[in-house]
Amino acid sequence: MPKTDTRDLRNVVLMSHGGAGKTMLAEAMLFTAGATTRLGKTDDGNTVSDYEPEEQKRATSVQTSALPCSWRGCKINVVDTPGYADYRGEVNSAIRIAESAVIVVDATAGVEVGTRQMWQMADERGLPRAVFVNKMDRENVSYESVLNNLVEAFGRGCLAVQLPVGEESNFSGSVSLLDEDAEIPADARDAYDDHRERLIEAIAETDDDLTMKYLEGERLTSEEIAQGLRQGIASGAIAPTLFGAAGSGIGAKELMDLVVDAMPSPAEGRPAAAVDGSTEEEVSLSADPDGPLAALVFKTSADPFVGKLSYIRVISGVFESDKQVWNATRNEAERVGQVYVLTGKEQEGVDALAPGDIGAVSKLSTVLTGDTLTERGKPLTLPAFSFPMPVYQMAVYPKSKADVDKITTAMARITEEDPSLSVQRELNTGELLLGGLGDVHVEVAVEKMQRKFGVELELRTPKVPYKETITRQTQVEYRHKKQSGGHGQFGHVYLDIEPLGRGGGFEFAEKVVGGSVPREYIPSVEKGCRQALVGGAVSGYPVVDLRATLYDGSFHSVDSSGVSFEIAGSHALSDGIKKAGPIILEPVMRVDVRVPDSDAGDVMGDLNGKRARILGMAPQGDGTTVVEAEAPQAEMLRYATDLRSQTQGRGSFTIKFDHYDPVPGHLTDRIIQERQRQEA
């Protein structure tokens, strides 16, 4: 049986804007709890959480890490998440496996864009939250300013449960507002009394009996305060705020005390909804060791030495080593070997995981992120994860012949590891496109593929899949005649060429009368016409949206053949396209941009500069506006980076192909020159 009781588990996810210090806070917690013997530094690349070379190179997290430690008889699973906007998919999966969240705030910056986004994500999930104000040892830091900033952004529930001792380089720790007998410096007594009164009032409001007692002027006991704080945190009415300096290890002890004393265990968390595969009915799962087995795969890692590693959170039942399980998502049996508990990249084998615990299993062949592992006789399926759609694409090219052979496997493995990446073949350009949430996301994926799978790839700006079409009707004749001894070649056709509506593709028709073109040669004419569409007439792009009608021609009883009429059809259509007012078409994308109301005007101006057509604005009622537009794909290739810069990361967007439109005349020459350069 598992060594840890579910009631003694705490799963807490660390969330923040990038650079606020989550990884250092996790490091300080591990060090304070004795799980490590030294306090690593992100700048030195030696933290337990950021163990991937890509993280060490950039001194920032690019993946979720599970870091267990023991504190006061409880096991705390610290889940460290990336703060960079390109890795929101990692955060989406991390909040599904936790019962509480700690929002880390940089004291020098206050509430930032990412802070608000993380708060909202935790709020949508209904996670109880605490706030850890980090970097209190930096210059020009005011805890009162940070507290006011938090209250302004997230409401009056952001309440200090401790006050810092010392300022800037003299910061040495904090004094608890929950301890009425704490030693308070004389110059801090007024602030202590004021903040304690606010905290006690908020705690009293969590319970009617406590409210009456407080209003009648009676003192709340320590037990009542502790219980009221737990209720306030669980309901979301209170977000206790702590202060520290993770780089020096200050504040980690107090945070872990709060997690143990006031944050819910899996046994106290909300039951998980699942679908019973036997009855197709929805069931509710609690963290019960005697309940049916259900474990959620929240992350997949492609380890070059161990193989595929599946990270799991046990929802119900006990997950044991050396046992067969059922992948209910894919209806496949899997044999579980050793179950591990991971601390960064370090693996410790265990016999079993208790309900609510987090661990990993290697070499599960059919299992992907979001799958549910259960028992064959009691198949249960948990809701799959929601990952953000890729909005940034780069074309990938193998650097050598050896890389060509590896690229397919590497791409499949990297998208298993990170489902917010996408891989697709653009048929019109022949390019393989790697999509992600931003430039860093894609670059890191390429670096990982080189390190893990030995495939070297080059990133290039994707080619825009332009097309050509015609603007007017014309008729054309072409006679193919060739004599080279023996049988010659003869094919003679008349074509009527006319434009179709946008999206009409290509149509071939025939109105031959009198047998001027024998019926057995008509398919050859069509084949030749289709071949002529591929190369275009203006810029070499495929031709679309036209109809070619064969209405007359002639043949030779000896020299005519299918090949002759195929050649005649191809040349006839090529000549006809050049006479029919050919133009270039460009793909136009439907773009929905969600930005704060204050940025909507600037975003619309920027889109207008990208030749976009604004379709409308839709205020969302939460301080944001969705700008709806159609914009040429050529102008949107770098929009993920542009929007992030323009809105300081507060904007987001979705993009999808909508239709083709003619390219403005002044851009045609540039497109033709670029096409010629690419072919050269």
N, C-alpha and C positions, 0 to 999 in steps of 0.2 A: 504493500500500500504506500501511497505518497507520504513523505515525511512531513509535509506542510499541511496544516488544516486550512480549509478555505476561509474560515473566519480570521485567520492570521495572515491573509494575503492582502496586499494593496497594489493595485495596478494604476500607476500615475504617469500620464503623458506630459512631457515638457514641450511647450509651444511658444513661439515668439517670432518677432521680426528677425531677419537675418542679422547676425552679429551681436545679439543681445547677451549671449553667453550661456545658452542651454547646455552645450557640451561641457563647458567648464563647471557648470552647476552639477551635472551628472557625475563628473569626475570628482568633485568635492564631496558628493554624497557617498560615493564608493570608498573614497579615502577615509572619510570620517567614520564610516561603518566598519572599517577594517577589511573591506573586500579587496583593496589594493594596498601596496606598501609605499607608494609614492604618489604625489599629486602631479599628474601630467599637465602639459600645456598644449593648446591647439596650435600656437605658433611654432612649437617644437615638433609637432606631428607625432606626439607620443601619448595621446589620450586613448583610453580603452574604447571609446565609442567610435572615433574617427580612425579606423584601422585600414581602410582602403587607401591605396596610393593616390587615387584621384582626390580624396579628401585631404590627405596630408599635403599634397601639392598646393591646394587652394586654401588650406586652413579653414575649411568650412564643411559642414555635413552635407552629404548628397544622398543619404539613405537613412532609414529608421534602424535604430539599434536597441536591443533589449538588454538591460543591465540589472541583474538581480543583486540585492544585498540584504543583509539581516540587520534589524534594528529593534531593540527592546522586545525580542521574542516574535517579531513579525518579519515576514519576507516582503520586501518592497521591490516590485518589478518597475524599474525606472525605464520609461520608453522615450528615448531621445530622438527627436524628429528634425528634419532640415527646416531652416527658416527661409531659405531662398525660394522665391516665387515659382521657379521652374519645377519644384518638387512637391507641389501641393498633393499630388497623388499619393506620396508616401504618408503625408499627414492624414489624408482621408482614411487610409487603412489603419493607421495607428490609433485614431480616436475610437475605432470600433472595438478595440481590445482593452480599453481602459475604463475604469469607473470614476476617475477624476482627472483634472488637468491642472497644471501649474503654468500660468502665463508669465513668462520671464520678460521683464522690462528693463531696458538700459536706462539707468538713472540719469545719464548725461543727455539722453535724447527724449525721454518720456514716451508717451504713447505714439507709436509710429504706424505707418500704413499696415504693415504686417501684423502688428499687435491687434489692430481692429479686426483684420481678417481672421486671425486665429481665435479671437474671442467669439466672433460670430459662428465659426465652425464648431467650437465647443458648445456654444449656446444651442445651435440647431440639433446637436446630438444630445442635449440635456445633461451635459457633464457638470458636476459640481466643480467650482474653480477656486483656486487660490492665486495670488499674485506675488511673485518674488521680484523685488526691485534690486537689480544687480549693479555692480560697479559703484557702490557707495563710497569707495575710497578714491574716486577720481576728483579732479578739480571742478570747482563751480557747480557742485551738486547740492540741491536743496530737497530734502525729503518732503517738505510741505508742498513745494511746487509739483513734485511727482504725484503726491496724493490728490491734489486739486485737479491735476491733469487726468488722473484715473477716474475721479468722480464725474468730471465733465464728460468724459468719453463713455463711461459704462454705468454711471449712476451712483447713488449714495451708498449702495451695498459694498463698495470698495472701502473697507475699513481697516485701519492699522490694528494689528494685534501685538505689535511691539514698536518701540521707538529706537532709532539708532543712537548709539553712544559715540560721540566724537564726530568730527567732520573731515572730509577729504582724506588726506594722508594720515590723520589721527583717528580715523574710523576704526573702532575696535570690536564692534559687535552691537547687540541690541538688548533692550530691557523689555520684558514681557508686560503687556498691559493686562494680562489675565492674572498676574501675580500681584495682589494688593500689598504684599509685604516686600516688594522688590525695593532695592536701594536705588533711589533716584537722585541724580545730581541736583543741587539746589536750583540751578538755573533752568532746569528742565521740568521742575515740579508742575508749573502751570500747564505746560503742554501735555504732560503725562495725565494730569487730572482731566483735561479737556477731552483728549482722545479716548481715555478709559470710559468717560461718561457716555460718549457717542457709541462706543462698542457695547456697553452694558444695555443701553437703550435699545439698540438694534437686536441684541440677543433676547431681551424681554419681549420684543414684538413677535418672536417666533412662536409663542405659546400664550394662550389666553390667561392661564393661571399666573404665569410669570409677568404678564402685562399688568394684571391687577396688583400683584405684589409690588411691582416697581412703582406703579402710580400711587400706591399707599405709602410709599417711602421706606419700605422694608428692604433690607440688603439681600441680594441673591447669594446663595451659597456657592461654593466652588463647584459642587456637583451640578447645580442648576445652570451655572454659567457654561460648564463644559457640555452639558446636554443641549442647552439652547444653541450653542455655537454649532454643534453637529447638525441640529435640525435646520439652522439657517443656511449652512453650507449645502446640505442635501437638497434644499428647496431652491437654491440659487439666490436667496435673499441676501446672503452675506458672501463676499469674496474676501477672505482674510488676506491682508497684505503684510508681507515680511520684507526685511531689508538685509542685504548681505553684500559680500564681495567674494564671488566664487573663486576668483583667481588666487585668493589667499585662504580659501577654505572657510571663510566666515559666513555663517548663516545656514550652512548645510545641516547642522545638528538641529537647529530650531525648526527647519522645514520638515525634516524627517519626523520630529516629535509631533508636528501638526498633522502630517500624513497618517501616522499611527493612531493618534488620538481622535482626529476629527473627520478623516476621509473615509468613505464607505469601502467595505470589503466586497469581493464578488458575491458573497452570500447576501449582502444588503443591497446590491445593485438591482437595476430593473431586469425582470425576466426577458429572455431573448425570444423573439418570434421565429418559428420555424414551420416548415410544411412537412407533414407526415406523408412520405411517399406511398404508403400502403393505402391511405384513405383520401389523400389530397386535401386533408383538412389542416387548418392552422393550429399549431399547438404552442404552448408557452413553456420555455425551458428555464429552470433555475439552476444555480450552481450546487447541484445535489450529487454527492458521490454515489448514491444509489439510483440516480436517474439514468435514462438512456444515454449512451455515448453520443456526443456531438462535439466536434472540434473544428474550428474555423482556420483555414490556411490564410494568413494575412500577409505573407511575404514569401517570395521565392528567390533563392540565391543560387547562381550558377558557380559553384566552387570548382576550380580546375583540379583540385586534389581529391576532395570528398565526393564530387559530383553534385547533383542538384540537391539543395537543402531547402526543406519546406518548414517555415516558421508557423507554429500553431498556437492558438489560444483555445484551451479546453472550456467549452461552454457548460457542458453537463456530463456527468459520469466521470470515470477515471480512465485516463489514456495510458495504456501499459506498453512496455517494451515487449518484443518478440510475440507479436499477436497480429492476426489478420484483421484488417478493417475494410470498410466498404466506402468507396468514393461515390457518395450519393449524387453528386452533381453530374458525374459522367458514367454512372452505373458500371463501375469497374472495381474489382477486388484488388487490394494492395496488401503486401506483407510488410509489416513494420518491424524493423530490426531494433537497433538501439535508439532509445529516446534520449535527447540531450537537453541540458539547460545551458544556454549560451550567455557568456559575459563578453560582449564584443565578439572577437573571433575565437575566443577560448571556449572549448566544448567540454562539458562534464556529463558523463553518462549517469542516468538515473533509472530506477526501476519503473517509475510511473509518475504521471503528473496529476495533481488534484484538480477538481473543477475550479476554474478561474485562473489556473496557472498558465504560464507561457513557456514554450520550449521549442524543440525542432526535431525533425526526422529527416534522414538522408535517403536518397535513391528511391523516391516514390515516382514511378515512371509516368503515370497518367495525371498526377496532381498538379494543378495550377493555382495561382493566387485567386482567392475567393471561393475555392471548393470546400465542401463539407465532408469531413471524415466521420463515419458513423458505423453502425453494425448492420450487416446485410439483412438480418431479420427485422430490424427496426430502422429503416432508412429515413433520415431526417435531413432536410435541406435548409440551410440558413440563407438569408438574403445575400446576394452577391454585392461586391463593392462597386461603388460609382467612381470612376476615374475621369479626370478632365480630358476633353478631346484635344489632340494635338493641334496647334495653331501655327507652328513654325516648321518648315521643311527644308532639308538640304539633300542634294543629290550625292550619292556615295559611289565612288569608283574604286575598284581594287587596284593596288599598286603593282601587282605582279600576277603572273599566270597561276602561281600557287595560291594566291589570295582569292582568285575566282572560284576555285574549288571549295574554299572554306566559307565563303561569304553567306551562303544560304543557311548553313547550320548556325553560324554566329548570330545572324539576324534573328533567327527563331529563338535562340537561347536568351538573347538580350531583351526581347519583348516579353518572354516569360518572366524574366526578372523584374521588369518594369512595364506593367500594362499601359502606362500613360504614353509609352512610345508606340509608334506605328511604322509599318513597312509596307510600301506599295510600289507596284511597277506602273509608271505612267506610259500607257501604250502609245500615245501620240509622239512622245520624244524618245521612248526606249530607256529612260533613266529609272534607276532604283532610288526611291525617295525614302529618307528616314525622317519621320516627323516626331516632334516633341513639343514642350511648352515654351522653349526658348533656346537661344544659342548655346548657353552653358549646358543645358540638358542634352542636346544632341552631341556636343563636343565630348562630354564625359562618357556618353554611350560608346562613341568611337574609340576612346582611350581604353575603356573596359574591354571591348572586343579584341583590341590588340593584345592587351595583357592576358586575358583569360583564354582566348581561343587562337591567338597567334595570327590574326588576320589584320593586315594593314590596309586602311581605307583612306581615301582622299575625299574631302568635302568640297563641293562646288555649289555655286548658286544654281538652283534648278532652271532648266530651260522652260520658257513659257510655251505651251502647246498651241501656237498660232495655227490658224487654218486659212484657206483661201476660198473665195466663192466668186460668182459672176453677178453682174448687175443688169444685164440686158440680154435679149434674145438674139441669136445669130444662126446663120446656116453656113455649113462648111462642107467642102468636098476634098477627098484625098484619094489619090490613085497610087497604089504601091505596085511597081513593076520592076522586075529584076530578071535579067537573062545572063546565065553564066555557064552555058553549055548544058545539053540535056534538058530536063524539065526546068522551066523558069518559075517565077513567083508573080502572081497577079491577084490583086484585090482592090476593089474600087467601091467607095462608100460615100453617101451623102448623109450628113447628120444635121438635125435641127436641135439646137442647144438653147435651153431656157432656164432661168433661175427659179428655184423653189423657195418657199417660206423658210424662215430660220428654224433649223432642226429637221429639215426635210430630208437630209442625207443625200443619197444618189438614187435616181430611178433611171432604168433603161426601158425603152419601148421600141416597137418596130411597127411600121406602116408600109411595108414593102408590098407592092402589087406587081403582078405579072412575072414573078420569079426572077426579077433583076438581080437579086441576091438569093441564092438557094438557101432553103431553110436550115440545112445542116451547117451553114457557115454563120448564121446569126448569133449563136452562142459564142463563137470566136470573136465576133465584133464586140459583144458585150464584155468579154474577158479583156480585150485590148483597151476598151474604154476605162475599165476599172483600174488597169495598170497605169493609165495616164493620170488618174486622180492622185496617185501617191506622191508624185514629184512636184505637182503644182506648176504654175506658169509665171508667177511673180517672184516668189521668194523661196520656192522649193518646199513649201508646207502643203499638206494634203488639201485637196479641193472637196468641198461639200456643198449641199443644197442646190443641186441642179438636176435637170432631166435631159437625157440625150435620147433622141428619137431617130432611129435608122429608117429613112423613107425612100431611099433609092440607092442604086449602085449598078455594078456590072461584074461579070466574071468571065473567065476563060475556061473552056472545057478541059484543057490539059494542064495549064499552069496554075490555076486557082487551087487553094488549099486552106485549111483552117488557120494555119500559121500566117498565110498571106493576109487573110481578112483580120486576124488579130492585130498584125502590124498596121494595117490600114486604119482600123478602129482607133488604135492608140494615137497615131499621128493626127488623125482627123480631130479627135477630141482636144488634144494639146493645142492644135492650131486654133480651134474654135474658142477655147477658153481665153486665149490671148486677144481675140477679137470681141469678146463679150463683156468688156469692162471689168477685168478682174480686180478684186480688192482683197485686203488681208482682214481676217477676223481675229479678235482676241477674246479669251475667256473672261467673263465677268462674274465676280463672286458676290454672293449675298453676305453682308457683314452686319452683325448686331453687336454694337459696342456699348458696354455698360460702364458708366463713369459717374463720379460724384457730380451733382448738379452744377457745382462751380466750374467744372472742367468741360461741360458740354459744349459751350461756345468755341473753345479752343480746339476741341476734337473735331467739331464740324468744319472749322476753318482748315484744319490739317487734311481732312478727307477731301474737301473741295480742291485742295492743292494736289491731291492724288487722282484727279479726274473722276472723283466719285459723284454719284447722284444720290443726294439725301432723300430718302423716302418718307422720313418722319421722325418724331421724337416721342418717346413714351415715358413720362415720369412714373417712377415705381412707388413713390410714397414713402420711401425709406432714405431719402436724401440722395438717391441715384437716379440717373436717366439712361434709358436705352436709346441710342442713336441708330436708326435703321438706314442702311445705305446699300447701294450697288457700286462696286469699284472694280477696275481692271486688275486681274491677277498680277500683271507685271508691276503694279504699284504697291501690291500688298505682300510681297515676298519677305520683307523685313518689318512688317507692321507690328509684330509682337514686341520687338525691341523698341520701335518708335513710340508705341503707346505707353510702354513701361516708363520710358524716359519722360514723356510728355506729362504723365499723370503721377509721377513718382511712385509707380507701382500700384496705384489705386484703381486703374482701369482693367477691364477684362473684355474679351470678345470671342465670338464664335464666327466661323467662316466656312462657307460651302459653295461649290460651283452652282451657278444659276443658269447662264446662257452665254451665247457668243454675240458680240457686237462688232461692227466695222471699226477698224483702227482709224483714228484721225489722220487726215492726209499728211500733215506735217511730220508724223512719226514713221510713216511708211519707209522712207529711205533709210532711216536709222535701223529699222528692223531687218531690212534686206541686207544691209552691210554687216550686221551682227550675225545673221545666218551664214553669210559667205565666210566670215571669220571663223565660225564654228566648224564649218565643213573643211576649211583649210587646215 
